[in-house]
Amino acid sequence: MSAVKITQVRSGIGQTDRHLGTLRALGLGKIGRTAEHEDTAQLRGMLRQVRHLVRIDGKDS
């Protein structure tokens, strides 16, 4: 599996509790923070939920 690098680029202020929880589960929470995760179906679902707040860098993305 390939690794995916996720960087938060927009603030979570004004977002739903569900989106804030997803950011926290991804290891984010502040603009500029970066986390690296294995590319799985669960991760893709989480990223789809907060795609307007993050930038995704990876081999296959």
N, CA, C and O atoms as a GROMACS GRO file, in nm:
protein
  244
    1MET      N    1   0.083  -0.119   0.000
    1MET     CA    2   0.000   0.000   0.000
    1MET      C    3   0.087   0.124   0.000
    1MET      O    4   0.196   0.126   0.057
    2SER      N    5   0.036   0.226  -0.064
    2SER     CA    6   0.114   0.350  -0.071
    2SER      C    7   0.074   0.444   0.042
    2SER      O    8  -0.036   0.436   0.097
    3ALA      N    9   0.165   0.530   0.076
    3ALA     CA   10   0.140   0.628   0.180
    3ALA      C   11   0.079   0.754   0.119
    3ALA      O   12   0.113   0.792   0.006
    4VAL      N   13  -0.010   0.817   0.193
    4VAL     CA   14  -0.074   0.940   0.150
    4VAL      C   15  -0.039   1.048   0.252
    4VAL      O   16  -0.051   1.027   0.373
    5LYS      N   17   0.004   1.162   0.202
    5LYS     CA   18   0.040   1.274   0.288
    5LYS      C   19  -0.076   1.374   0.284
    5LYS      O   20  -0.117   1.418   0.177
    6ILE      N   21  -0.128   1.410   0.402
    6ILE     CA   22  -0.244   1.497   0.412
    6ILE      C   23  -0.204   1.622   0.489
    6ILE      O   24  -0.147   1.613   0.597
    7THR      N   25  -0.233   1.740   0.432
    7THR     CA   26  -0.201   1.867   0.496
    7THR      C   27  -0.328   1.949   0.508
    7THR      O   28  -0.404   1.963   0.412
    8GLN      N   29  -0.352   2.003   0.628
    8GLN     CA   30  -0.469   2.089   0.646
    8GLN      C   31  -0.437   2.227   0.592
    8GLN      O   32  -0.336   2.286   0.628
    9VAL      N   33  -0.524   2.279   0.504
    9VAL     CA   34  -0.499   2.408   0.440
    9VAL      C   35  -0.606   2.511   0.474
    9VAL      O   36  -0.588   2.629   0.446
   10ARG      N   37  -0.719   2.468   0.533
   10ARG     CA   38  -0.823   2.561   0.572
   10ARG      C   39  -0.864   2.534   0.715
   10ARG      O   40  -0.846   2.423   0.766
   11SER      N   41  -0.918   2.636   0.780
   11SER     CA   42  -0.957   2.627   0.920
   11SER      C   43  -1.082   2.541   0.937
   11SER      O   44  -1.166   2.532   0.848
   12GLY      N   45  -1.091   2.478   1.053
   12GLY     CA   46  -1.208   2.399   1.088
   12GLY      C   47  -1.316   2.482   1.155
   12GLY      O   48  -1.422   2.429   1.187
   13ILE      N   49  -1.291   2.610   1.177
   13ILE     CA   50  -1.390   2.697   1.242
   13ILE      C   51  -1.515   2.704   1.156
   13ILE      O   52  -1.507   2.727   1.035
   14GLY      N   53  -1.629   2.685   1.218
   14GLY     CA   54  -1.756   2.691   1.148
   14GLY      C   55  -1.798   2.558   1.085
   14GLY      O   56  -1.906   2.549   1.029
   15GLN      N   57  -1.713   2.457   1.095
   15GLN     CA   58  -1.746   2.325   1.040
   15GLN      C   59  -1.827   2.247   1.142
   15GLN      O   60  -1.831   2.282   1.260
   16THR      N   61  -1.892   2.142   1.096
   16THR     CA   62  -1.972   2.059   1.186
   16THR      C   63  -1.880   1.981   1.280
   16THR      O   64  -1.761   1.964   1.254
   17ASP      N   65  -1.938   1.934   1.389
   17ASP     CA   66  -1.861   1.853   1.484
   17ASP      C   67  -1.808   1.726   1.417
   17ASP      O   68  -1.701   1.677   1.453
   18ARG      N   69  -1.882   1.676   1.322
   18ARG     CA   70  -1.840   1.556   1.250
   18ARG      C   71  -1.713   1.582   1.169
   18ARG      O   72  -1.622   1.498   1.168
   19HIS      N   73  -1.705   1.697   1.103
   19HIS     CA   74  -1.585   1.732   1.026
   19HIS      C   75  -1.467   1.756   1.118
   19HIS      O   76  -1.355   1.714   1.088
   20LEU      N   77  -1.491   1.823   1.230
   20LEU     CA   78  -1.382   1.849   1.325
   20LEU      C   79  -1.329   1.718   1.382
   20LEU      O   80  -1.209   1.702   1.401
   21GLY      N   81  -1.419   1.624   1.409
   21GLY     CA   82  -1.378   1.494   1.459
   21GLY      C   83  -1.296   1.416   1.357
   21GLY      O   84  -1.201   1.346   1.392
   22THR      N   85  -1.333   1.430   1.231
   22THR     CA   86  -1.259   1.363   1.124
   22THR      C   87  -1.118   1.422   1.113
   22THR      O   88  -1.021   1.348   1.098
   23LEU      N   89  -1.108   1.555   1.120
   23LEU     CA   90  -0.975   1.617   1.117
   23LEU      C   91  -0.889   1.567   1.232
   23LEU      O   92  -0.771   1.535   1.214
   24ARG      N   93  -0.948   1.560   1.351
   24ARG     CA   94  -0.873   1.514   1.469
   24ARG      C   95  -0.831   1.369   1.451
   24ARG      O   96  -0.718   1.333   1.487
   25ALA      N   97  -0.917   1.285   1.397
   25ALA     CA   98  -0.885   1.144   1.375
   25ALA      C   99  -0.773   1.128   1.273
   25ALA      O  100  -0.697   1.031   1.278
   26LEU      N  101  -0.763   1.222   1.180
   26LEU     CA  102  -0.656   1.219   1.080
   26LEU      C  103  -0.524   1.270   1.137
   26LEU      O  104  -0.420   1.259   1.072
   27GLY      N  105  -0.528   1.326   1.258
   27GLY     CA  106  -0.406   1.380   1.318
   27GLY      C  107  -0.383   1.525   1.281
   27GLY      O  108  -0.270   1.574   1.290
   28LEU      N  109  -0.488   1.594   1.240
   28LEU     CA  110  -0.478   1.734   1.202
   28LEU      C  111  -0.550   1.819   1.307
   28LEU      O  112  -0.582   1.769   1.415
   29GLY      N  113  -0.576   1.944   1.278
   29GLY     CA  114  -0.647   2.030   1.372
   29GLY      C  115  -0.603   2.174   1.362
   29GLY      O  116  -0.676   2.264   1.404
   30LYS      N  117  -0.487   2.197   1.306
   30LYS     CA  118  -0.438   2.333   1.284
   30LYS      C  119  -0.390   2.345   1.140
   30LYS      O  120  -0.338   2.249   1.083
   31ILE      N  121  -0.406   2.462   1.084
   31ILE     CA  122  -0.361   2.486   0.947
   31ILE      C  123  -0.210   2.462   0.938
   31ILE      O  124  -0.134   2.509   1.022
   32GLY      N  125  -0.169   2.390   0.836
   32GLY     CA  126  -0.028   2.363   0.814
   32GLY      C  127   0.019   2.230   0.869
   32GLY      O  128   0.129   2.186   0.836
   33ARG      N  129  -0.060   2.166   0.952
   33ARG     CA  130  -0.020   2.035   1.005
   33ARG      C  131  -0.030   1.930   0.896
   33ARG      O  132  -0.119   1.934   0.812
   34THR      N  133   0.064   1.837   0.900
   34THR     CA  134   0.070   1.731   0.800
   34THR      C  135   0.072   1.596   0.870
   34THR      O  136   0.137   1.580   0.973
   35ALA      N  137   0.001   1.500   0.813
   35ALA     CA  138  -0.001   1.364   0.864
   35ALA      C  139   0.016   1.269   0.747
   35ALA      O  140  -0.021   1.300   0.634
   36GLU      N  141   0.072   1.153   0.776
   36GLU     CA  142   0.094   1.052   0.672
   36GLU      C  143   0.024   0.924   0.714
   36GLU      O  144   0.042   0.877   0.826
   37HIS      N  145  -0.057   0.868   0.624
   37HIS     CA  146  -0.134   0.748   0.651
   37HIS      C  147  -0.124   0.653   0.533
   37HIS      O  148  -0.094   0.693   0.421
   38GLU      N  149  -0.149   0.525   0.562
   38GLU     CA  150  -0.159   0.425   0.455
   38GLU      C  151  -0.290   0.445   0.381
   38GLU      O  152  -0.392   0.478   0.442
   39ASP      N  153  -0.288   0.427   0.252
   39ASP     CA  154  -0.405   0.447   0.168
   39ASP      C  155  -0.500   0.328   0.181
   39ASP      O  156  -0.472   0.219   0.130
   40THR      N  157  -0.612   0.348   0.250
   40THR     CA  158  -0.713   0.244   0.268
   40THR      C  159  -0.850   0.300   0.229
   40THR      O  160  -0.865   0.420   0.207
   41ALA      N  161  -0.948   0.212   0.221
   41ALA     CA  162  -1.084   0.256   0.189
   41ALA      C  163  -1.139   0.347   0.298
   41ALA      O  164  -1.209   0.443   0.269
   42GLN      N  165  -1.108   0.317   0.425
   42GLN     CA  166  -1.155   0.399   0.535
   42GLN      C  167  -1.096   0.539   0.528
   42GLN      O  168  -1.165   0.638   0.552
   43LEU      N  169  -0.968   0.548   0.494
   43LEU     CA  170  -0.903   0.678   0.482
   43LEU      C  171  -0.965   0.757   0.368
   43LEU      O  172  -0.988   0.877   0.383
   44ARG      N  173  -0.992   0.692   0.255
   44ARG     CA  174  -1.053   0.762   0.142
   44ARG      C  175  -1.188   0.821   0.180
   44ARG      O  176  -1.222   0.932   0.138
   45GLY      N  177  -1.267   0.748   0.260
   45GLY     CA  178  -1.396   0.800   0.306
   45GLY      C  179  -1.380   0.920   0.395
   45GLY      O  180  -1.457   1.016   0.385
   46MET      N  181  -1.281   0.917   0.484
   46MET     CA  182  -1.256   1.031   0.572
   46MET      C  183  -1.212   1.153   0.492
   46MET      O  184  -1.256   1.264   0.519
   47LEU      N  185  -1.126   1.131   0.394
   47LEU     CA  186  -1.078   1.242   0.311
   47LEU      C  187  -1.190   1.300   0.226
   47LEU      O  188  -1.192   1.421   0.202
   48ARG      N  189  -1.281   1.218   0.181
   48ARG     CA  190  -1.394   1.268   0.103
   48ARG      C  191  -1.480   1.362   0.187
   48ARG      O  192  -1.537   1.458   0.136
   49GLN      N  193  -1.489   1.333   0.316
   49GLN     CA  194  -1.571   1.414   0.406
   49GLN      C  195  -1.511   1.553   0.429
   49GLN      O  196  -1.585   1.650   0.446
   50VAL      N  197  -1.380   1.563   0.431
   50VAL     CA  198  -1.314   1.692   0.462
   50VAL      C  199  -1.227   1.741   0.346
   50VAL      O  200  -1.130   1.812   0.368
   51ARG      N  201  -1.260   1.702   0.224
   51ARG     CA  202  -1.177   1.737   0.108
   51ARG      C  203  -1.166   1.887   0.087
   51ARG      O  204  -1.070   1.933   0.025
   52HIS      N  205  -1.260   1.966   0.137
   52HIS     CA  206  -1.255   2.111   0.121
   52HIS      C  207  -1.161   2.176   0.222
   52HIS      O  208  -1.137   2.297   0.215
   53LEU      N  209  -1.107   2.099   0.317
   53LEU     CA  210  -1.019   2.154   0.420
   53LEU      C  211  -0.874   2.107   0.408
   53LEU      O  212  -0.786   2.162   0.475
   54VAL      N  213  -0.848   2.007   0.327
   54VAL     CA  214  -0.715   1.946   0.322
   54VAL      C  215  -0.660   1.941   0.180
   54VAL      O  216  -0.733   1.951   0.082
   55ARG      N  217  -0.527   1.924   0.173
   55ARG     CA  218  -0.458   1.897   0.046
   55ARG      C  219  -0.401   1.757   0.059
   55ARG      O  220  -0.343   1.721   0.162
   56ILE      N  221  -0.417   1.678  -0.046
   56ILE     CA  222  -0.374   1.538  -0.043
   56ILE      C  223  -0.259   1.521  -0.141
   56ILE      O  224  -0.273   1.551  -0.259
   57ASP      N  225  -0.146   1.472  -0.092
   57ASP     CA  226  -0.031   1.443  -0.174
   57ASP      C  227   0.004   1.296  -0.157
   57ASP      O  228   0.010   1.245  -0.045
   58GLY      N  229   0.026   1.230  -0.267
   58GLY     CA  230   0.062   1.089  -0.257
   58GLY      C  231   0.098   1.036  -0.394
   58GLY      O  232   0.087   1.107  -0.494
   59LYS      N  233   0.142   0.913  -0.397
   59LYS     CA  234   0.185   0.853  -0.522
   59LYS      C  235   0.068   0.836  -0.620
   59LYS      O  236   0.084   0.858  -0.740
   60ASP      N  237  -0.048   0.796  -0.569
   60ASP     CA  238  -0.161   0.764  -0.656
   60ASP      C  239  -0.276   0.865  -0.646
   60ASP      O  240  -0.382   0.840  -0.703
   61SER      N  241  -0.258   0.977  -0.578
   61SER     CA  242  -0.372   1.068  -0.560
   61SER      C  243  -0.369   1.183  -0.656
   61SER      O  244  -0.458   1.268  -0.653
   0.00000   0.00000   0.00000
